[in-house]
Amino acid sequence: MRHAYDLIVFDWDGTLMDSTAHIVRSIQRACVQLGLPEPSREAASHVIGLGLIDAMRHIHPQLPDATHHAMADAYRHQYVHQEETVELFDGVLAGLAALEDAGYLLAVATGKSRSGLNHALASTGLQSRFVTTRTVDECHSKPHPDMLLQICEQTGMQPARTLMVGDTSHDLLMARHAGTHGAGVSYGAHPLEVLEDCSPQAIFHSYRELQQWLMHSN
C-alpha cells in the first residue's frame, strides 16, 4: 500500500514518552532550588520542546544569561536525580515496529540534548528503530526548521512526503517552516486549542489513535 508519507519524524517528550509531568516538576524544582519564582504548570509546559537554554529564557526572560545557564544545570540535576518513573506511552513500542514493517522511515527531532536522547533510546530499546535523530545540540531550537531540513536531506526524503508528529506548537510550527506536514497529539504538553491554532493535518488524543491513522494513511 502506498502511504501518504514516506518519512515520519516524531518529537520525543510528550509524544512518544510520557515525560511531560516530570519535565514540568523538574523546571519548577530547579527554579525553587535557585531561589527564583516557581513557574505555573502552564508556563512550564509551554516551553517543553524548546532547547533547554531557550526554555529557561522563556520562563524568566528578565534574568541574565548566566542565570539561564544555572537554571539549565539545576533542571538537569532535578530531571536525572528525582525518583520518578518515565515510560513510553501505551502502544509506542509495538507501534513503531509496525510502522517500520509497513515501509515508513522513522526519525526523531527533539529539544532534548544528545546525551539525554541517547539515554532515552537506550533505556527503551529503540536505538535501531530510527534511521536518524536530531537534537538541539546539533541544530537550531524549534520552531526553526533546521532539524527537519537536516533529517530530510540525510534521508533523501522530500518535505512534501514527510510528516512531523508532536505535542507542541513548536513542533507544528517547525513543520510549517520546513514545508513538511504536521500532526498534533493532545495528550502531551500543549492544550488542544494551541495545537488547533497551528492548523495541523490532524490531531490525535492517544498514541494508539495516531498509530491507526498512520497505518491507514494513503
GROMACS elastic network, one bead per residue, 0.5 to 0.9 nm:
[ bonds ]
;  ai    aj funct       b0    kb
    1   102     6  0.83969   500
    1   216     6  0.89760   500
    1   218     6  0.74415   500
    2     5     6  0.84028   500
    2     6     6  0.89024   500
    2   103     6  0.89990   500
    2   217     6  0.85066   500
    2   218     6  0.59153   500
    3     6     6  0.68632   500
    3   102     6  0.89488   500
    3   103     6  0.85241   500
    3   104     6  0.82526   500
    3   214     6  0.82121   500
    3   215     6  0.81235   500
    3   216     6  0.76732   500
    3   217     6  0.55185   500
    4   161     6  0.69695   500
    4   162     6  0.87524   500
    4   214     6  0.87209   500
    4   217     6  0.56490   500
    5     8     6  0.71605   500
    5   104     6  0.76309   500
    5   160     6  0.80444   500
    5   162     6  0.55124   500
    5   163     6  0.65246   500
    5   214     6  0.88342   500
    5   217     6  0.79040   500
    5   218     6  0.78111   500
    6   103     6  0.76786   500
    6   104     6  0.54393   500
    6   105     6  0.61844   500
    6   106     6  0.87585   500
    6   157     6  0.72289   500
    6   158     6  0.85513   500
    6   161     6  0.55733   500
    6   162     6  0.61132   500
    6   163     6  0.82004   500
    7   104     6  0.57986   500
    7   106     6  0.58736   500
    7   107     6  0.74983   500
    7   152     6  0.82848   500
    7   155     6  0.85417   500
    7   157     6  0.68796   500
    7   158     6  0.86346   500
    7   159     6  0.87811   500
    7   161     6  0.66404   500
    7   163     6  0.63604   500
    7   164     6  0.85820   500
    8   104     6  0.68520   500
    8   105     6  0.62326   500
    8   106     6  0.50369   500
    8   107     6  0.63134   500
    8   108     6  0.84072   500
    8   161     6  0.88950   500
    8   162     6  0.59696   500
    8   164     6  0.60909   500
    8   165     6  0.72984   500
    9   105     6  0.84050   500
    9   106     6  0.58807   500
    9   108     6  0.52030   500
    9   109     6  0.64717   500
    9   133     6  0.87230   500
    9   148     6  0.78803   500
    9   151     6  0.84422   500
    9   162     6  0.74329   500
    9   163     6  0.61159   500
    9   165     6  0.61345   500
    9   166     6  0.86571   500
   10    15     6  0.71769   500
   10    16     6  0.74767   500
   10   106     6  0.76004   500
   10   107     6  0.61790   500
   10   109     6  0.61229   500
   10   110     6  0.79542   500
   10   163     6  0.84528   500
   10   164     6  0.59974   500
   10   166     6  0.62476   500
   11    14     6  0.77169   500
   11    15     6  0.58137   500
   11    16     6  0.70870   500
   11    49     6  0.79705   500
   11   107     6  0.87573   500
   11   108     6  0.57496   500
   11   109     6  0.52660   500
   11   110     6  0.52436   500
   11   111     6  0.82100   500
   11   164     6  0.76815   500
   11   165     6  0.61821   500
   11   166     6  0.50282   500
   11   167     6  0.75243   500
   11   171     6  0.72713   500
   12    15     6  0.53969   500
   12    16     6  0.51563   500
   12    17     6  0.60148   500
   12    18     6  0.89896   500
   12    19     6  0.89581   500
   12    49     6  0.85783   500
   12   108     6  0.68155   500
   12   109     6  0.72808   500
   12   110     6  0.58248   500
   12   111     6  0.82908   500
   12   112     6  0.81392   500
   12   117     6  0.82995   500
   12   166     6  0.78333   500
   13    16     6  0.62374   500
   13    17     6  0.51100   500
   13    18     6  0.65901   500
   13    19     6  0.56179   500
   13    20     6  0.64737   500
   13    23     6  0.86986   500
   13    48     6  0.79155   500
   13    49     6  0.74373   500
   13   110     6  0.76845   500
   13   111     6  0.85351   500
   13   112     6  0.82090   500
   13   166     6  0.87322   500
   13   167     6  0.82632   500
   13   188     6  0.78752   500
   13   189     6  0.86009   500
   14    17     6  0.55132   500
   14    18     6  0.53533   500
   14    19     6  0.58271   500
   14    20     6  0.53770   500
   14    21     6  0.89504   500
   14    48     6  0.85262   500
   14    49     6  0.88366   500
   14    89     6  0.86129   500
   14   166     6  0.76914   500
   14   167     6  0.59793   500
   14   168     6  0.84917   500
   14   185     6  0.84705   500
   14   187     6  0.71429   500
   14   189     6  0.61080   500
   15    18     6  0.72571   500
   15    19     6  0.88742   500
   15    88     6  0.87943   500
   15    89     6  0.78730   500
   15   165     6  0.75393   500
   15   166     6  0.56449   500
   15   167     6  0.56463   500
   15   168     6  0.89977   500
   15   184     6  0.88301   500
   15   185     6  0.68021   500
   15   186     6  0.89436   500
   15   187     6  0.77239   500
   15   188     6  0.62444   500
   15   189     6  0.88341   500
   15   207     6  0.77059   500
   16    19     6  0.88831   500
   16    87     6  0.88317   500
   16    88     6  0.57412   500
   16    89     6  0.58915   500
   16    90     6  0.89689   500
   16    92     6  0.64151   500
   16    93     6  0.89867   500
   16   166     6  0.87969   500
   16   207     6  0.77076   500
   17    20     6  0.82046   500
   17    86     6  0.71844   500
   17    87     6  0.57563   500
   17    89     6  0.55485   500
   17    92     6  0.84273   500
   17   120     6  0.89769   500
   18    21     6  0.77989   500
   18    22     6  0.85343   500
   18    86     6  0.60931   500
   18    87     6  0.56657   500
   18    88     6  0.56337   500
   18    89     6  0.55981   500
   18   187     6  0.89174   500
   18   188     6  0.76096   500
   19    22     6  0.53348   500
   19    23     6  0.61721   500
   19    24     6  0.86977   500
   19    85     6  0.87437   500
   19    86     6  0.56200   500
   19    87     6  0.72688   500
   19    88     6  0.83329   500
   19   188     6  0.84571   500
   20    23     6  0.51912   500
   20    24     6  0.62051   500
   20    25     6  0.87059   500
   20    45     6  0.72221   500
   20    48     6  0.77129   500
   20   188     6  0.63184   500
   20   189     6  0.59715   500
   21    24     6  0.51094   500
   21    25     6  0.61998   500
   21    26     6  0.85220   500
   21    41     6  0.87745   500
   21    45     6  0.82525   500
   21   189     6  0.84431   500
   22    25     6  0.52015   500
   22    26     6  0.60430   500
   22    27     6  0.86510   500
   22    79     6  0.71815   500
   22    82     6  0.88548   500
   22    84     6  0.72191   500
   22    85     6  0.86127   500
   22    86     6  0.75773   500
   23    26     6  0.50264   500
   23    27     6  0.62040   500
   23    28     6  0.86360   500
   23    44     6  0.80913   500
   23    45     6  0.79631   500
   23    48     6  0.76664   500
   23    75     6  0.85570   500
   23    79     6  0.68079   500
   24    27     6  0.52445   500
   24    28     6  0.62789   500
   24    29     6  0.86435   500
   24    40     6  0.88431   500
   24    41     6  0.63908   500
   24    42     6  0.87088   500
   24    43     6  0.87969   500
   24    44     6  0.53342   500
   24    45     6  0.59128   500
   24    48     6  0.81688   500
   25    28     6  0.50578   500
   25    29     6  0.60021   500
   25    30     6  0.84518   500
   25    41     6  0.80665   500
   25    44     6  0.82684   500
   25    78     6  0.84908   500
   25    79     6  0.84390   500
   26    29     6  0.51048   500
   26    30     6  0.60066   500
   26    31     6  0.86577   500
   26    74     6  0.85041   500
   26    75     6  0.56742   500
   26    76     6  0.79708   500
   26    77     6  0.84431   500
   26    78     6  0.52186   500
   26    79     6  0.53844   500
   26    82     6  0.81605   500
   27    30     6  0.51457   500
   27    31     6  0.64031   500
   27    32     6  0.87989   500
   27    38     6  0.83488   500
   27    39     6  0.79652   500
   27    44     6  0.65327   500
   27    56     6  0.85118   500
   27    71     6  0.82146   500
   27    72     6  0.85944   500
   27    74     6  0.83449   500
   27    75     6  0.56515   500
   27    76     6  0.89959   500
   27    78     6  0.79108   500
   27    79     6  0.83379   500
   28    31     6  0.53215   500
   28    32     6  0.63898   500
   28    33     6  0.86571   500
   28    37     6  0.85892   500
   28    38     6  0.53240   500
   28    39     6  0.59998   500
   28    40     6  0.78111   500
   28    41     6  0.81180   500
   28    44     6  0.72744   500
   28    75     6  0.84629   500
   29    32     6  0.50388   500
   29    33     6  0.59555   500
   29    34     6  0.86684   500
   29    38     6  0.75485   500
   29    74     6  0.82361   500
   29    75     6  0.75184   500
   29    78     6  0.68936   500
   30    33     6  0.50121   500
   30    34     6  0.64367   500
   30    35     6  0.87592   500
   30    36     6  0.84892   500
   30    38     6  0.85151   500
   30    71     6  0.61365   500
   30    72     6  0.79451   500
   30    73     6  0.83223   500
   30    76     6  0.84592   500
   30    77     6  0.81635   500
   30    78     6  0.65402   500
   31    34     6  0.52773   500
   31    35     6  0.62658   500
   31    37     6  0.63719   500
   31    38     6  0.56368   500
   31    39     6  0.77667   500
   31    71     6  0.66043   500
   31    74     6  0.78260   500
   31    75     6  0.81357   500
   32    36     6  0.55242   500
   32    37     6  0.66624   500
   32    38     6  0.59146   500
   33    36     6  0.75441   500
   33    71     6  0.88767   500
   33    74     6  0.73371   500
   34    37     6  0.89682   500
   34    70     6  0.81444   500
   34    71     6  0.73375   500
   34    74     6  0.77945   500
   35    38     6  0.86054   500
   36    39     6  0.89098   500
   36    60     6  0.87900   500
   37    60     6  0.87022   500
   39    42     6  0.79873   500
   39    43     6  0.59043   500
   39    44     6  0.61079   500
   39    59     6  0.69908   500
   39    60     6  0.87040   500
   40    43     6  0.51606   500
   40    44     6  0.61901   500
   40    45     6  0.84608   500
   41    44     6  0.51873   500
   41    45     6  0.59477   500
   41    46     6  0.85267   500
   42    45     6  0.50850   500
   42    46     6  0.61091   500
   42   189     6  0.85944   500
   42   190     6  0.84184   500
   43    46     6  0.52349   500
   43    47     6  0.70018   500
   43    58     6  0.87097   500
   43    59     6  0.69406   500
   44    47     6  0.58174   500
   44    48     6  0.71203   500
   44    55     6  0.85359   500
   44    59     6  0.70743   500
   45    48     6  0.55136   500
   45   188     6  0.88166   500
   45   189     6  0.52152   500
   45   190     6  0.67110   500
   46    49     6  0.83091   500
   46    55     6  0.87207   500
   46   168     6  0.77773   500
   46   169     6  0.87448   500
   46   189     6  0.66513   500
   46   190     6  0.62322   500
   47    50     6  0.57843   500
   47    51     6  0.85936   500
   47    52     6  0.86565   500
   47    54     6  0.81782   500
   47    55     6  0.50816   500
   47    56     6  0.80154   500
   47    58     6  0.69755   500
   47    59     6  0.75972   500
   47   168     6  0.88636   500
   47   170     6  0.86873   500
   47   189     6  0.86123   500
   48    51     6  0.82718   500
   48    52     6  0.85592   500
   48    55     6  0.71371   500
   48   111     6  0.77721   500
   48   168     6  0.75830   500
   48   170     6  0.86200   500
   48   189     6  0.66871   500
   48   190     6  0.85399   500
   49    52     6  0.84645   500
   49    55     6  0.81789   500
   49   110     6  0.65401   500
   49   112     6  0.75640   500
   49   141     6  0.83708   500
   49   142     6  0.70101   500
   49   143     6  0.88916   500
   49   166     6  0.89505   500
   49   167     6  0.85466   500
   49   168     6  0.69682   500
   49   169     6  0.89176   500
   49   170     6  0.65691   500
   49   171     6  0.73651   500
   49   189     6  0.87187   500
   50    53     6  0.81805   500
   50    54     6  0.61769   500
   50    55     6  0.55451   500
   50   110     6  0.81557   500
   50   111     6  0.51027   500
   50   112     6  0.81614   500
   50   136     6  0.81173   500
   50   141     6  0.57853   500
   50   142     6  0.56493   500
   50   143     6  0.78124   500
   50   170     6  0.72197   500
   51    54     6  0.52899   500
   51    55     6  0.59965   500
   51    56     6  0.87308   500
   51   110     6  0.84079   500
   51   112     6  0.67503   500
   51   113     6  0.78971   500
   51   135     6  0.85250   500
   51   136     6  0.56417   500
   51   137     6  0.84082   500
   51   140     6  0.81944   500
   51   141     6  0.52007   500
   51   142     6  0.72833   500
   52    56     6  0.62890   500
   52    57     6  0.86695   500
   52    69     6  0.88027   500
   52    72     6  0.62449   500
   52    75     6  0.88177   500
   52   111     6  0.72106   500
   52   112     6  0.74979   500
   52   113     6  0.81339   500
   52   136     6  0.83404   500
   52   141     6  0.88846   500
   53    56     6  0.51267   500
   53    57     6  0.62272   500
   53    58     6  0.87183   500
   53    65     6  0.86744   500
   53    68     6  0.62197   500
   53    69     6  0.64434   500
   53    71     6  0.82842   500
   53    72     6  0.62842   500
   54    57     6  0.50247   500
   54    58     6  0.63330   500
   54    59     6  0.87643   500
   54    68     6  0.84539   500
   54   141     6  0.76699   500
   55    58     6  0.51731   500
   55    59     6  0.63536   500
   55    60     6  0.89423   500
   55    68     6  0.88131   500
   55    72     6  0.87114   500
   56    60     6  0.63245   500
   56    61     6  0.76668   500
   56    67     6  0.88768   500
   56    68     6  0.55058   500
   56    69     6  0.79752   500
   56    71     6  0.66448   500
   56    72     6  0.67923   500
   57    60     6  0.54421   500
   57    62     6  0.80019   500
   57    63     6  0.77025   500
   57    64     6  0.88075   500
   57    65     6  0.78442   500
   57    68     6  0.61442   500
   58    61     6  0.53387   500
   60    63     6  0.59281   500
   60    68     6  0.79483   500
   61    64     6  0.80589   500
   61    68     6  0.87268   500
   63    66     6  0.82477   500
   63    67     6  0.63563   500
   63    68     6  0.71083   500
   64    67     6  0.54998   500
   64    68     6  0.67027   500
   65    69     6  0.64128   500
   65    70     6  0.87000   500
   66    69     6  0.51880   500
   66    70     6  0.63255   500
   66    71     6  0.86942   500
   67    71     6  0.60578   500
   67    72     6  0.85287   500
   68    72     6  0.62188   500
   68    73     6  0.87054   500
   69    73     6  0.62774   500
   69    74     6  0.86291   500
   70    73     6  0.50805   500
   70    74     6  0.61762   500
   70    75     6  0.85193   500
   71    74     6  0.50496   500
   71    75     6  0.60308   500
   71    76     6  0.86518   500
   72    76     6  0.62528   500
   72    77     6  0.87191   500
   73    76     6  0.52050   500
   73    77     6  0.64090   500
   73    78     6  0.87539   500
   74    77     6  0.51535   500
   74    78     6  0.62216   500
   74    79     6  0.86202   500
   75    78     6  0.50554   500
   75    79     6  0.59936   500
   75    80     6  0.85213   500
   76    79     6  0.51436   500
   76    80     6  0.60956   500
   76    81     6  0.83691   500
   77    80     6  0.54101   500
   77    81     6  0.58614   500
   77    82     6  0.80802   500
   78    81     6  0.54298   500
   78    82     6  0.56349   500
   79    82     6  0.59966   500
   79    83     6  0.88209   500
   79    84     6  0.87782   500
   80    83     6  0.81670   500
   81    84     6  0.86377   500
   87    90     6  0.87453   500
   87   124     6  0.81391   500
   88    91     6  0.81210   500
   88    92     6  0.63596   500
   88    93     6  0.74200   500
   88   124     6  0.77073   500
   89    92     6  0.57955   500
   89    93     6  0.83534   500
   89   206     6  0.85126   500
   89   207     6  0.68476   500
   89   208     6  0.89828   500
   90    93     6  0.78293   500
   90   206     6  0.85733   500
   90   207     6  0.70224   500
   90   208     6  0.73925   500
   91    94     6  0.58461   500
   91    95     6  0.55432   500
   91    96     6  0.83979   500
   91   207     6  0.66385   500
   91   208     6  0.59143   500
   91   211     6  0.82258   500
   92    96     6  0.59029   500
   92    97     6  0.85484   500
   92   207     6  0.68770   500
   92   208     6  0.77806   500
   92   211     6  0.83660   500
   93    96     6  0.57428   500
   93    97     6  0.67970   500
   93   124     6  0.82665   500
   93   125     6  0.87897   500
   93   126     6  0.79168   500
   94    97     6  0.52447   500
   94    98     6  0.63079   500
   94    99     6  0.88118   500
   95    98     6  0.50563   500
   95    99     6  0.62478   500
   95   100     6  0.86942   500
   95   207     6  0.87337   500
   95   208     6  0.78777   500
   95   211     6  0.64180   500
   96    99     6  0.50348   500
   96   100     6  0.62300   500
   96   101     6  0.85822   500
   96   106     6  0.80840   500
   96   126     6  0.89724   500
   96   129     6  0.73320   500
   96   211     6  0.83544   500
   97   100     6  0.51721   500
   97   101     6  0.61829   500
   97   102     6  0.86070   500
   97   129     6  0.72636   500
   98   102     6  0.61005   500
   98   103     6  0.88431   500
   98   211     6  0.89666   500
   98   215     6  0.83313   500
   99   103     6  0.66222   500
   99   104     6  0.57224   500
   99   105     6  0.81377   500
   99   106     6  0.80768   500
   99   211     6  0.80345   500
   99   214     6  0.77883   500
   99   215     6  0.69327   500
  100   103     6  0.53115   500
  100   104     6  0.50972   500
  100   105     6  0.64129   500
  100   106     6  0.70744   500
  100   129     6  0.76243   500
  100   130     6  0.88707   500
  101   104     6  0.73713   500
  102   215     6  0.74984   500
  105   130     6  0.73299   500
  105   131     6  0.66477   500
  105   155     6  0.85191   500
  106   129     6  0.70508   500
  106   131     6  0.59647   500
  106   132     6  0.76071   500
  106   133     6  0.89999   500
  107   129     6  0.81823   500
  107   131     6  0.57291   500
  107   132     6  0.51980   500
  107   133     6  0.54732   500
  107   134     6  0.81886   500
  107   151     6  0.75933   500
  108   130     6  0.70328   500
  108   131     6  0.87062   500
  108   132     6  0.68223   500
  108   134     6  0.61876   500
  108   135     6  0.81849   500
  108   151     6  0.86677   500
  109   112     6  0.87601   500
  109   132     6  0.89538   500
  109   133     6  0.59413   500
  109   135     6  0.60182   500
  109   136     6  0.84777   500
  109   147     6  0.61278   500
  109   148     6  0.70198   500
  109   151     6  0.83027   500
  109   164     6  0.85759   500
  109   171     6  0.87252   500
  110   113     6  0.80110   500
  110   117     6  0.80047   500
  110   133     6  0.80913   500
  110   134     6  0.64214   500
  110   135     6  0.50505   500
  110   136     6  0.67571   500
  110   141     6  0.86972   500
  110   142     6  0.82591   500
  110   147     6  0.82993   500
  110   171     6  0.88262   500
  111   134     6  0.86011   500
  111   135     6  0.56763   500
  111   136     6  0.51320   500
  111   137     6  0.84702   500
  111   141     6  0.66195   500
  111   142     6  0.71378   500
  112   115     6  0.81299   500
  112   116     6  0.59040   500
  112   117     6  0.59752   500
  112   135     6  0.57985   500
  112   136     6  0.62545   500
  112   137     6  0.80960   500
  113   116     6  0.50036   500
  113   117     6  0.61418   500
  113   118     6  0.84945   500
  113   135     6  0.57270   500
  113   136     6  0.58619   500
  113   137     6  0.57034   500
  113   138     6  0.88297   500
  114   117     6  0.52273   500
  114   118     6  0.60297   500
  114   119     6  0.85162   500
  114   134     6  0.78906   500
  114   135     6  0.56789   500
  114   136     6  0.74207   500
  114   137     6  0.60468   500
  114   138     6  0.80278   500
  115   118     6  0.51066   500
  115   119     6  0.61043   500
  115   120     6  0.85945   500
  116   119     6  0.52325   500
  116   120     6  0.62621   500
  116   121     6  0.87005   500
  117   121     6  0.60518   500
  117   122     6  0.84860   500
  117   133     6  0.88260   500
  117   135     6  0.75895   500
  118   121     6  0.51109   500
  118   122     6  0.60984   500
  118   123     6  0.85445   500
  118   127     6  0.77743   500
  119   122     6  0.51505   500
  119   123     6  0.60660   500
  119   124     6  0.86077   500
  120   123     6  0.51610   500
  120   124     6  0.61844   500
  120   125     6  0.84406   500
  120   126     6  0.83902   500
  120   127     6  0.88608   500
  121   124     6  0.53201   500
  121   125     6  0.58812   500
  121   126     6  0.50366   500
  121   127     6  0.50727   500
  121   128     6  0.87309   500
  122   125     6  0.51029   500
  122   126     6  0.65290   500
  122   127     6  0.60102   500
  123   126     6  0.79826   500
  124   127     6  0.80378   500
  125   128     6  0.78328   500
  125   129     6  0.85514   500
  126   129     6  0.52384   500
  126   130     6  0.74519   500
  127   130     6  0.67307   500
  128   131     6  0.73808   500
  129   132     6  0.89779   500
  130   133     6  0.69414   500
  131   155     6  0.78095   500
  132   151     6  0.69419   500
  132   154     6  0.80484   500
  132   155     6  0.79627   500
  133   147     6  0.87113   500
  133   151     6  0.74044   500
  134   137     6  0.80320   500
  134   138     6  0.65779   500
  134   139     6  0.71395   500
  134   147     6  0.59422   500
  134   148     6  0.82603   500
  134   150     6  0.80784   500
  134   151     6  0.73521   500
  135   138     6  0.57226   500
  135   139     6  0.64099   500
  135   140     6  0.86965   500
  135   141     6  0.83449   500
  135   147     6  0.74354   500
  136   139     6  0.50404   500
  136   140     6  0.60995   500
  136   141     6  0.55365   500
  136   142     6  0.81668   500
  136   147     6  0.81442   500
  137   140     6  0.80295   500
  137   141     6  0.87320   500
  138   147     6  0.81851   500
  139   142     6  0.87668   500
  139   144     6  0.87711   500
  139   146     6  0.59204   500
  139   147     6  0.57516   500
  139   150     6  0.84518   500
  140   143     6  0.83277   500
  140   144     6  0.60896   500
  140   145     6  0.78349   500
  140   146     6  0.58808   500
  140   147     6  0.70598   500
  141   144     6  0.59921   500
  141   145     6  0.85153   500
  141   146     6  0.79720   500
  141   147     6  0.80408   500
  142   145     6  0.69149   500
  142   146     6  0.80304   500
  142   147     6  0.77992   500
  142   170     6  0.56141   500
  142   171     6  0.66673   500
  142   173     6  0.80376   500
  142   174     6  0.59751   500
  143   146     6  0.85720   500
  143   169     6  0.81553   500
  143   171     6  0.63008   500
  143   172     6  0.77850   500
  143   173     6  0.55247   500
  143   175     6  0.79511   500
  143   176     6  0.89215   500
  143   177     6  0.76350   500
  144   147     6  0.75999   500
  144   148     6  0.88340   500
  144   170     6  0.85698   500
  144   173     6  0.80598   500
  144   174     6  0.55665   500
  144   175     6  0.89134   500
  144   177     6  0.69817   500
  144   178     6  0.80706   500
  145   148     6  0.56208   500
  145   149     6  0.60773   500
  145   150     6  0.86049   500
  145   173     6  0.83745   500
  145   175     6  0.68402   500
  145   176     6  0.81147   500
  145   177     6  0.54875   500
  145   179     6  0.85648   500
  146   149     6  0.51717   500
  146   150     6  0.60263   500
  146   151     6  0.85515   500
  146   174     6  0.83042   500
  146   178     6  0.76607   500
  147   150     6  0.53280   500
  147   151     6  0.62745   500
  147   152     6  0.87375   500
  147   174     6  0.84048   500
  147   178     6  0.88613   500
  148   151     6  0.50672   500
  148   152     6  0.61281   500
  148   153     6  0.85411   500
  148   159     6  0.82789   500
  148   164     6  0.81191   500
  148   174     6  0.75669   500
  148   175     6  0.72757   500
  148   178     6  0.64395   500
  148   180     6  0.81670   500
  149   152     6  0.51321   500
  149   153     6  0.61084   500
  149   154     6  0.85997   500
  149   159     6  0.77465   500
  149   178     6  0.62364   500
  149   179     6  0.88899   500
  150   153     6  0.50980   500
  150   154     6  0.61050   500
  150   155     6  0.85860   500
  151   154     6  0.52063   500
  151   155     6  0.61273   500
  151   156     6  0.82922   500
  151   157     6  0.82157   500
  152   155     6  0.53054   500
  152   156     6  0.56996   500
  152   158     6  0.62780   500
  152   159     6  0.65277   500
  152   162     6  0.78481   500
  153   156     6  0.51362   500
  153   157     6  0.67216   500
  153   158     6  0.81095   500
  154   157     6  0.79479   500
  155   158     6  0.88861   500
  157   160     6  0.84606   500
  157   161     6  0.68615   500
  157   162     6  0.70980   500
  158   161     6  0.53465   500
  158   162     6  0.65059   500
  158   180     6  0.82531   500
  159   163     6  0.79378   500
  159   175     6  0.88665   500
  159   178     6  0.70556   500
  159   179     6  0.56775   500
  159   181     6  0.76227   500
  160   163     6  0.81564   500
  160   179     6  0.66610   500
  160   180     6  0.53265   500
  160   181     6  0.68660   500
  161   180     6  0.71702   500
  161   181     6  0.77938   500
  162   179     6  0.88202   500
  162   180     6  0.54491   500
  162   181     6  0.61783   500
  162   182     6  0.84797   500
  163   175     6  0.78127   500
  163   180     6  0.60016   500
  163   182     6  0.54325   500
  163   183     6  0.70475   500
  164   171     6  0.72042   500
  164   172     6  0.72301   500
  164   174     6  0.84709   500
  164   175     6  0.60135   500
  164   180     6  0.69739   500
  164   181     6  0.61360   500
  164   183     6  0.61975   500
  164   184     6  0.84399   500
  165   171     6  0.72307   500
  165   172     6  0.76581   500
  165   175     6  0.87681   500
  165   181     6  0.86987   500
  165   182     6  0.59077   500
  165   184     6  0.58103   500
  165   185     6  0.73860   500
  166   169     6  0.80460   500
  166   170     6  0.83313   500
  166   171     6  0.53614   500
  166   172     6  0.68301   500
  166   182     6  0.78458   500
  166   183     6  0.66030   500
  166   184     6  0.52155   500
  166   185     6  0.60490   500
  166   186     6  0.89227   500
  166   188     6  0.84137   500
  167   170     6  0.84383   500
  167   171     6  0.70295   500
  167   172     6  0.82744   500
  167   183     6  0.85645   500
  167   184     6  0.54804   500
  167   186     6  0.61547   500
  167   187     6  0.71353   500
  167   188     6  0.51275   500
  167   189     6  0.60005   500
  167   190     6  0.62170   500
  167   191     6  0.86586   500
  167   195     6  0.77375   500
  168   171     6  0.54278   500
  168   172     6  0.67192   500
  168   173     6  0.87673   500
  168   184     6  0.72617   500
  168   185     6  0.79917   500
  168   186     6  0.84997   500
  168   188     6  0.75079   500
  168   189     6  0.62084   500
  168   190     6  0.51080   500
  168   191     6  0.82072   500
  168   194     6  0.79089   500
  168   195     6  0.65805   500
  169   172     6  0.50324   500
  169   173     6  0.58802   500
  169   174     6  0.82998   500
  169   184     6  0.83397   500
  169   190     6  0.70881   500
  169   194     6  0.65588   500
  169   195     6  0.56217   500
  169   196     6  0.88570   500
  169   197     6  0.83195   500
  169   198     6  0.65917   500
  170   173     6  0.52830   500
  170   174     6  0.60645   500
  170   175     6  0.86614   500
  171   174     6  0.51398   500
  171   175     6  0.63372   500
  171   176     6  0.88205   500
  171   182     6  0.78364   500
  171   183     6  0.88920   500
  171   184     6  0.82761   500
  172   175     6  0.50427   500
  172   176     6  0.63340   500
  172   177     6  0.87153   500
  172   181     6  0.83222   500
  172   182     6  0.54768   500
  172   183     6  0.70772   500
  172   184     6  0.71030   500
  172   195     6  0.76366   500
  172   198     6  0.63632   500
  172   199     6  0.83362   500
  172   200     6  0.68181   500
  173   177     6  0.61227   500
  173   178     6  0.85255   500
  173   182     6  0.83139   500
  173   198     6  0.67516   500
  174   177     6  0.50955   500
  174   178     6  0.61041   500
  174   179     6  0.85911   500
  174   180     6  0.85549   500
  174   182     6  0.86583   500
  175   178     6  0.51417   500
  175   179     6  0.61297   500
  175   180     6  0.50461   500
  175   181     6  0.59968   500
  175   182     6  0.55921   500
  175   183     6  0.89955   500
  176   179     6  0.52269   500
  176   180     6  0.61081   500
  176   181     6  0.69267   500
  176   182     6  0.72385   500
  176   198     6  0.85935   500
  176   200     6  0.89001   500
  177   180     6  0.78005   500
  178   181     6  0.87773   500
  181   200     6  0.73772   500
  181   201     6  0.67564   500
  182   198     6  0.89820   500
  182   199     6  0.84662   500
  182   200     6  0.51509   500
  182   201     6  0.58163   500
  182   202     6  0.76973   500
  183   199     6  0.89007   500
  183   200     6  0.51707   500
  183   201     6  0.53571   500
  183   202     6  0.51203   500
  183   203     6  0.58141   500
  183   204     6  0.78834   500
  183   210     6  0.88576   500
  184   192     6  0.87356   500
  184   195     6  0.64273   500
  184   196     6  0.83698   500
  184   200     6  0.64368   500
  184   201     6  0.79687   500
  184   202     6  0.63334   500
  184   204     6  0.63157   500
  184   205     6  0.87859   500
  185   188     6  0.66543   500
  185   190     6  0.88416   500
  185   192     6  0.82699   500
  185   195     6  0.81587   500
  185   202     6  0.85072   500
  185   203     6  0.53640   500
  185   205     6  0.58175   500
  185   206     6  0.69842   500
  185   207     6  0.76620   500
  185   210     6  0.78603   500
  186   189     6  0.77749   500
  186   190     6  0.70173   500
  186   191     6  0.64024   500
  186   192     6  0.55294   500
  186   195     6  0.76456   500
  186   203     6  0.67221   500
  186   204     6  0.61055   500
  186   205     6  0.51351   500
  186   206     6  0.74741   500
  187   190     6  0.81550   500
  187   191     6  0.82095   500
  187   192     6  0.86479   500
  187   204     6  0.80801   500
  187   205     6  0.58080   500
  187   206     6  0.63761   500
  187   207     6  0.84164   500
  188   191     6  0.78951   500
  190   193     6  0.83225   500
  190   194     6  0.63881   500
  190   195     6  0.68879   500
  191   194     6  0.55411   500
  191   195     6  0.66511   500
  191   196     6  0.88966   500
  192   195     6  0.51951   500
  192   196     6  0.61525   500
  192   197     6  0.87529   500
  192   203     6  0.82652   500
  193   197     6  0.62765   500
  194   197     6  0.52784   500
  194   198     6  0.70742   500
  195   198     6  0.54655   500
  195   199     6  0.72462   500
  195   200     6  0.74089   500
  195   203     6  0.77975   500
  196   199     6  0.53378   500
  196   200     6  0.68343   500
  196   202     6  0.88616   500
  196   203     6  0.78539   500
  197   200     6  0.83197   500
  199   202     6  0.80885   500
  200   203     6  0.69482   500
  203   210     6  0.82004   500
  204   207     6  0.72794   500
  204   208     6  0.87486   500
  204   209     6  0.60473   500
  204   210     6  0.56425   500
  204   213     6  0.89714   500
  205   208     6  0.85379   500
  205   209     6  0.67103   500
  205   210     6  0.78041   500
  206   209     6  0.52535   500
  206   210     6  0.65436   500
  206   211     6  0.87476   500
  207   210     6  0.50443   500
  207   211     6  0.60964   500
  207   212     6  0.86740   500
  208   212     6  0.62004   500
  208   213     6  0.86523   500
  209   212     6  0.52743   500
  209   213     6  0.63777   500
  209   214     6  0.87863   500
  210   213     6  0.51778   500
  210   214     6  0.62426   500
  210   215     6  0.87058   500
  211   214     6  0.51809   500
  211   215     6  0.62117   500
  211   216     6  0.87560   500
  212   215     6  0.52278   500
  212   216     6  0.64363   500
  212   217     6  0.85964   500
  213   216     6  0.53046   500
  213   217     6  0.58683   500
  214   217     6  0.50237   500
  214   218     6  0.85303   500
  215   218     6  0.85662   500
